[in-house]
Amino acid sequence: MTKTALITGASRGLGAALAKALAPTHHIIAVGKTVGALEELDDAIQAAGGQATLAPMDITVDEAMQQLCRGIYDRWGSLDLWLHTAIHAAPLAPAGHIGPKDLAKSMMINIEATSRLIAYVSPLLGQTGQAVFFDDPRGGAQFFGAYGATKGAQIALARSWAAESVNTGPKVQILTPQPMPTATRARFYPGEDRAALNDPAAEAARLLPMILG
């Protein structure tokens, strides 16, 4: 029976690269807001002989995430793997000048949506499934207040879940990718030499043995 992999934030960057890397062994359930990017991902997966189910959804919409997880249960009964790559990168700003809307959106996507997804996905993973989160430690860095605080909180949630489930499952991993030329990074470092960064496909290949090992 083909294994299943849910990837939240699969439209672009590391999420899309991991979807392609896992497609030979997993049916990919790809969640993202950009329909065109998801369709391009589906074309690439099908061209390589894999299969994907596209879920053009916003992870901050509670009803949509309930529908998604119910659909996974109805079709497959369980889930083998969840990779959470979705993140909001708020504009850089001094701590005293963070826009309220930027902070609210960061909290909604990076913390609140993650917390709800843990609650909804955990029963699908059961004792033997696995969840993987991706750290990007920016806490305390200049001008990274909104991103650093909310990304740090996201990973803190994941670490707590990992500690709580160590004896009961599911397995929860936290990995730290190398810098990649993603849209998120471009918001933070618009002028850097992107040629010196790791290609997402190569980074996915590096991380895959840790995920599947």
C-alpha positions as CSV (number, residue, x, y, z in Angstrom):
1,M,0.0,0.0,0.0
2,T,1.4,3.4,-1.0
3,K,2.3,5.6,2.0
4,T,0.9,9.1,2.4
5,A,2.6,12.4,3.0
6,L,0.8,15.6,3.8
7,I,2.9,18.7,3.0
8,T,1.6,22.1,4.2
9,G,3.2,24.9,2.3
10,A,3.9,22.7,-0.8
11,S,3.4,25.4,-3.4
12,R,7.1,26.5,-3.6
13,G,10.5,26.3,-2.1
14,L,11.4,23.5,0.3
15,G,7.8,22.2,0.5
16,A,7.6,21.7,-3.3
17,A,11.1,20.2,-3.4
18,L,10.3,17.7,-0.6
19,A,7.0,16.8,-2.4
20,K,8.9,15.9,-5.5
21,A,11.6,14.0,-3.5
22,L,8.9,11.9,-1.7
23,A,6.7,11.3,-4.7
24,P,8.4,8.0,-5.7
25,T,7.4,6.4,-2.4
26,H,4.5,8.4,-1.1
27,H,1.1,9.8,-2.4
28,I,1.6,13.5,-1.9
29,I,-1.2,15.6,-0.3
30,A,-0.1,19.1,-1.3
31,V,-1.5,22.1,0.6
32,G,-0.9,25.6,-0.6
33,K,-2.7,28.8,-1.5
34,T,-1.3,29.3,-5.0
35,V,-3.3,27.1,-7.4
36,G,-1.0,27.6,-10.3
37,A,2.1,26.5,-8.3
38,L,0.3,23.5,-7.0
39,E,-0.7,22.5,-10.6
40,E,2.9,22.9,-11.7
41,L,4.0,20.6,-8.8
42,D,1.3,18.1,-9.8
43,D,2.6,18.1,-13.4
44,A,6.2,17.4,-12.2
45,I,5.1,14.6,-9.8
46,Q,3.0,12.9,-12.5
47,A,5.8,13.3,-15.1
48,A,8.0,11.3,-12.6
49,G,5.4,8.6,-12.2
50,G,4.0,9.7,-8.9
51,Q,0.6,10.8,-7.7
52,A,-0.6,13.8,-5.8
53,T,-3.8,15.2,-4.3
54,L,-3.9,19.0,-4.5
55,A,-5.5,20.9,-1.7
56,P,-5.6,24.7,-2.6
57,M,-6.4,25.8,1.0
58,D,-5.4,28.4,3.5
59,I,-4.1,26.8,6.7
60,T,-5.5,29.7,8.8
61,V,-9.1,28.8,7.8
62,D,-10.1,26.3,10.5
63,E,-13.0,24.8,8.6
64,A,-10.8,24.1,5.6
65,M,-8.2,22.3,7.8
66,Q,-11.0,20.2,9.4
67,Q,-12.3,19.4,5.9
68,L,-8.8,18.5,4.8
69,C,-8.1,16.1,7.7
70,R,-11.6,14.5,7.5
71,G,-11.0,13.9,3.8
72,I,-7.6,12.2,4.5
73,Y,-9.3,10.0,7.1
74,D,-12.2,9.1,4.7
75,R,-9.9,8.2,1.9
76,W,-6.9,6.7,3.6
77,G,-7.8,6.2,7.2
78,S,-4.5,7.4,8.4
79,L,-1.4,9.4,7.5
80,D,2.2,8.3,7.4
81,L,4.0,11.6,7.2
82,W,3.3,15.3,7.8
83,L,5.9,18.0,6.7
84,H,5.0,21.5,7.8
85,T,6.9,24.0,5.7
86,A,4.2,26.8,5.7
87,I,5.5,30.1,7.2
88,H,4.8,33.8,7.1
89,A,7.8,36.1,6.7
90,A,6.8,39.5,8.1
91,P,8.8,42.5,6.8
92,L,11.9,43.3,8.8
93,A,11.4,46.1,11.3
94,P,12.8,47.4,14.6
95,A,11.1,45.8,17.6
96,G,9.4,49.1,18.4
97,H,8.0,49.6,14.9
98,I,6.5,46.2,14.0
99,G,3.2,46.7,12.3
100,P,0.2,45.3,14.2
101,K,-1.2,43.7,11.1
102,D,2.2,42.1,10.3
103,L,2.5,40.7,13.9
104,A,-1.1,39.5,13.9
105,K,-0.6,37.7,10.5
106,S,2.6,36.1,11.8
107,M,0.9,34.9,14.9
108,M,-2.1,33.5,13.0
109,I,0.0,31.6,10.4
110,N,3.1,30.6,12.4
111,I,1.6,29.8,15.8
112,E,-2.2,29.5,15.8
113,A,-2.5,27.5,12.5
114,T,0.3,25.3,13.6
115,S,-1.3,24.6,16.9
116,R,-4.6,23.6,15.3
117,L,-2.9,21.5,12.7
118,I,-1.1,19.5,15.4
119,A,-4.4,18.8,17.0
120,Y,-6.1,17.7,13.8
121,V,-3.2,15.8,12.2
122,S,-2.0,14.0,15.3
123,P,-4.9,11.4,15.3
124,L,-4.2,10.7,11.7
125,L,-0.5,10.0,12.4
126,G,-1.4,7.7,15.3
127,Q,1.5,5.9,17.0
128,T,3.5,5.1,14.0
129,G,3.4,8.2,11.8
130,Q,5.8,11.1,11.8
131,A,5.7,14.9,11.7
132,V,8.6,17.1,10.7
133,F,9.1,20.8,11.3
134,F,11.8,23.0,9.9
135,D,13.6,25.4,12.2
136,D,15.0,28.8,11.1
137,P,16.4,30.3,14.4
138,R,16.2,34.1,14.2
139,G,15.1,34.8,17.8
140,G,16.9,37.9,19.1
141,A,18.4,38.9,15.7
142,Q,18.2,42.6,14.7
143,F,14.9,43.5,12.9
144,F,13.6,39.9,13.0
145,G,11.3,40.5,15.9
146,A,8.0,39.4,14.4
147,Y,9.4,36.5,12.4
148,G,11.9,35.4,15.0
149,A,9.4,35.4,17.9
150,T,6.6,33.6,16.0
151,K,8.9,31.1,14.2
152,G,10.5,30.4,17.6
153,A,7.0,29.8,19.1
154,Q,6.1,27.4,16.3
155,I,9.2,25.4,17.0
156,A,8.6,25.5,20.7
157,L,5.1,23.9,20.1
158,A,6.8,21.2,18.0
159,R,9.4,20.5,20.7
160,S,6.7,20.2,23.3
161,W,4.8,17.8,21.1
162,A,8.0,15.8,20.4
163,A,8.6,15.5,24.2
164,E,5.0,14.5,24.9
165,S,4.9,11.8,22.2
166,V,8.3,10.2,22.6
167,N,6.8,7.1,24.3
168,T,3.5,7.0,22.5
169,G,4.1,8.3,19.0
170,P,3.9,9.9,16.6
171,K,7.5,10.6,16.0
172,V,8.2,14.4,15.8
173,Q,11.4,15.7,14.2
174,I,12.8,19.2,14.0
175,L,15.3,19.7,11.2
176,T,17.3,22.9,10.2
177,P,17.6,23.4,6.5
178,Q,20.6,25.2,5.0
179,P,20.0,28.7,3.5
180,M,18.1,28.4,0.2
181,P,17.0,31.0,-2.5
182,T,13.4,30.9,-1.4
183,A,10.8,33.7,-1.6
184,T,10.9,33.9,2.3
185,R,14.7,34.4,2.3
186,A,14.4,37.0,-0.5
187,R,12.2,39.2,1.7
188,F,15.0,39.2,4.3
189,Y,18.1,39.5,2.1
190,P,17.0,41.0,-1.2
191,G,20.5,41.9,-2.4
192,E,22.4,38.8,-1.5
193,D,24.1,36.5,-4.0
194,R,21.5,33.8,-4.5
195,A,24.0,31.6,-6.4
196,A,25.8,30.9,-3.2
197,L,22.7,29.4,-1.6
198,N,21.6,25.7,-1.6
199,D,19.2,24.7,-4.3
200,P,15.9,23.5,-2.7
201,A,16.0,20.2,-4.6
202,A,19.5,19.5,-3.3
203,E,18.5,20.5,0.2
204,A,15.5,18.2,0.0
205,A,17.8,15.3,-1.1
206,R,20.0,16.1,1.9
207,L,17.1,16.1,4.4
208,L,15.3,13.1,3.0
209,P,17.4,10.4,4.7
210,M,16.9,12.2,8.0
211,I,13.1,12.2,7.4
212,L,12.9,8.6,6.2
213,G,15.6,7.1,8.3
